[in-house]
Amino acid sequence: MRVFFRFILGASLVICLLMGLPAIAQAQPDPAQLAKAVEEIENLDAMRSGLAAYLEDAPEAPTAETMKQVCKPVGMKALQLSQANGWQVKQMATKYRNPAHAPDNLHARMALAKFEQDPNLTGFWTPETLDGVTGTRYYRRINVAASCLACHGAQNNRPQFVKNNYPQDRAYDFNVGDLRGMYAVFIPDVKQAIEAALSAA
């Protein structure tokens, strides 16, 4: 009987969600989730910095294989974080190399502008609706380090594989300390509200 009741409650919550019930839409994410997201992104950025440091003293120009070893693991880790936590973790930039890293909405474009205007701002949270789902999004800046210039320095000095593979590349002419882009972590509120209601039943 208890299982049946939980099923009915769950179905009712989903129906309410589809009808746009304000109580569900206004649910707040678990503070522990917010803290975990910040910690995971700091770890991700440390991983990115550590891998990129390899390029600073490399005797040869970066190749496509080098990028698989340096950049790809960061993207794979972001995907793992998304899948494991029910988040959406992205890297975004105004001057992007991969079009998939372009800002995905007005909020993201405003976040990049905010980081550009305030070099001391590391990160911030904002309520947001993404693909029709309400939630909270964490934006965290990415700065250009010296190691980044091997691929993101002067336009004419980019590695040949970049020139060949990214004809619409915008990610060049950076200097150390410039804003390279940001991480964006979206945590949906609705999923947590439903889970909390079911666990309390």
C-alpha positions in Angstrom: 0.0 0.0 0.0 2.9 2.4 0.9 4.5 1.7 -2.5 1.2 2.4 -4.3 0.8 5.7 -2.3 4.3 6.8 -3.3 3.5 6.0 -6.9 0.3 8.1 -6.8 2.1 11.0 -5.1 4.9 10.9 -7.7 2.5 10.8 -10.6 0.6 13.8 -9.0 3.8 15.8 -8.7 4.7 15.2 -12.3 1.2 16.3 -13.4 1.5 19.4 -11.2 4.9 20.1 -12.8 3.5 19.9 -16.3 0.7 22.3 -15.2 3.3 24.7 -13.9 2.5 24.5 -10.2 4.1 27.5 -8.5 5.1 25.6 -5.4 7.3 23.2 -7.4 8.6 26.0 -9.7 9.8 28.0 -6.7 11.6 25.1 -5.0 15.1 25.9 -3.9 18.1 23.6 -4.5 19.7 21.8 -1.6 22.6 24.0 -0.2 24.7 20.8 -0.1 24.3 20.5 -3.9 25.4 24.1 -4.3 28.5 23.6 -2.2 29.3 20.4 -4.1 29.0 22.1 -7.4 31.4 24.8 -6.4 33.9 22.2 -5.1 33.6 20.1 -8.3 34.2 23.1 -10.5 37.2 24.1 -8.5 38.6 20.6 -9.0 37.8 20.8 -12.7 39.6 24.1 -13.1 42.6 22.7 -11.2 42.6 19.7 -13.5 42.4 22.1 -16.6 45.3 24.2 -15.2 47.4 21.1 -14.4 47.0 19.6 -17.9 47.5 23.0 -19.7 50.8 23.5 -17.7 52.2 20.7 -19.9 52.1 23.0 -22.9 54.2 25.8 -21.2 57.5 24.0 -21.4 56.7 21.6 -24.3 59.6 21.6 -26.8 57.3 21.2 -29.8 54.2 23.0 -31.0 50.9 21.5 -29.9 49.3 19.0 -32.2 45.8 17.5 -32.4 47.1 14.6 -30.3 48.3 17.0 -27.7 44.9 18.6 -27.4 43.3 15.1 -26.9 45.6 14.8 -23.9 45.2 18.3 -22.5 41.7 19.6 -23.4 39.6 16.5 -24.0 39.8 15.2 -20.4 38.3 18.4 -19.1 35.3 18.1 -21.4 34.9 14.4 -20.5 35.0 15.3 -16.8 32.3 18.0 -17.3 30.1 15.4 -19.0 30.7 12.9 -16.1 29.7 15.6 -13.6 26.5 16.3 -15.5 25.5 12.6 -15.7 26.4 11.7 -12.2 24.6 14.6 -10.5 21.7 15.5 -12.8 23.4 18.9 -13.6 24.3 20.5 -16.8 28.0 21.4 -16.9 29.3 23.5 -19.8 32.3 25.6 -20.7 31.4 28.8 -22.5 33.1 31.8 -24.0 32.4 34.8 -26.2 35.6 34.1 -28.1 35.1 30.4 -28.6 36.9 27.8 -30.8 34.1 25.2 -30.8 30.7 26.6 -31.6 29.2 24.3 -28.9 30.9 26.5 -26.3 29.0 29.7 -27.4 26.8 31.2 -24.7 23.5 29.4 -24.7 21.2 32.2 -23.6 21.0 35.8 -22.6 21.9 35.0 -19.0 25.1 33.4 -20.1 26.0 36.3 -22.3 25.3 38.7 -19.4 27.4 36.5 -17.1 30.4 36.7 -19.4 30.0 40.5 -19.6 29.8 40.6 -15.8 33.1 38.7 -15.5 34.7 41.0 -18.2 33.7 44.1 -16.3 34.9 42.8 -12.9 38.2 41.0 -13.0 38.0 40.3 -9.3 34.7 38.3 -9.6 35.4 34.6 -9.4 31.9 33.2 -9.5 28.2 33.7 -8.7 24.8 32.0 -8.5 21.7 33.1 -10.3 18.1 31.7 -10.6 17.5 30.7 -14.1 15.2 28.8 -16.4 16.8 26.5 -18.9 14.9 24.5 -21.5 11.7 25.2 -19.6 13.1 23.9 -16.3 13.6 26.3 -13.3 16.8 26.0 -11.4 20.0 27.7 -10.2 23.1 28.3 -12.3 26.6 28.7 -11.1 29.0 30.7 -13.3 32.7 30.5 -12.6 35.3 32.5 -14.6 38.3 30.9 -16.5 41.3 33.1 -16.8 44.1 32.8 -19.4 47.3 31.4 -18.1 50.7 31.5 -19.8 50.3 27.9 -20.9 47.1 28.8 -22.7 48.9 31.0 -25.2 50.4 28.1 -27.0 47.0 27.7 -28.7 45.2 31.0 -27.8 47.9 33.6 -28.3 48.4 35.7 -31.5 46.2 34.7 -34.4 49.1 34.0 -36.7 50.9 31.9 -34.1 48.1 29.3 -33.7 49.1 25.7 -34.3 48.5 24.5 -37.8 45.9 21.9 -36.7 43.8 24.7 -35.2 43.9 26.7 -38.4 43.0 23.6 -40.4 40.2 22.2 -38.1 38.6 25.4 -36.9 38.0 27.8 -39.8 35.6 29.9 -37.6 37.9 30.0 -34.7 37.5 33.1 -32.4 39.7 32.0 -29.5 43.0 33.9 -30.1 44.8 37.1 -29.4 44.6 36.5 -25.6 47.1 37.7 -23.0 47.8 36.3 -19.6 45.1 37.2 -17.2 42.4 37.8 -19.8 39.0 36.3 -19.3 39.1 33.1 -21.4 35.5 32.1 -20.6 33.5 30.4 -17.8 32.1 27.2 -16.5 28.3 27.1 -16.2 26.6 24.6 -13.9 22.8 24.4 -14.0 21.1 22.6 -11.1 17.4 22.0 -11.7 15.1 22.8 -8.8 12.1 20.6 -9.9 13.9 17.3 -9.7 15.0 17.9 -6.1 11.5 19.0 -5.2 10.0 15.8 -6.5 12.6 13.7 -4.9 12.1 15.4 -1.5 8.3 14.9 -1.7 8.7 11.2 -2.5 11.2 10.6 0.2 8.9 12.3 2.8 5.9 10.2 1.8 
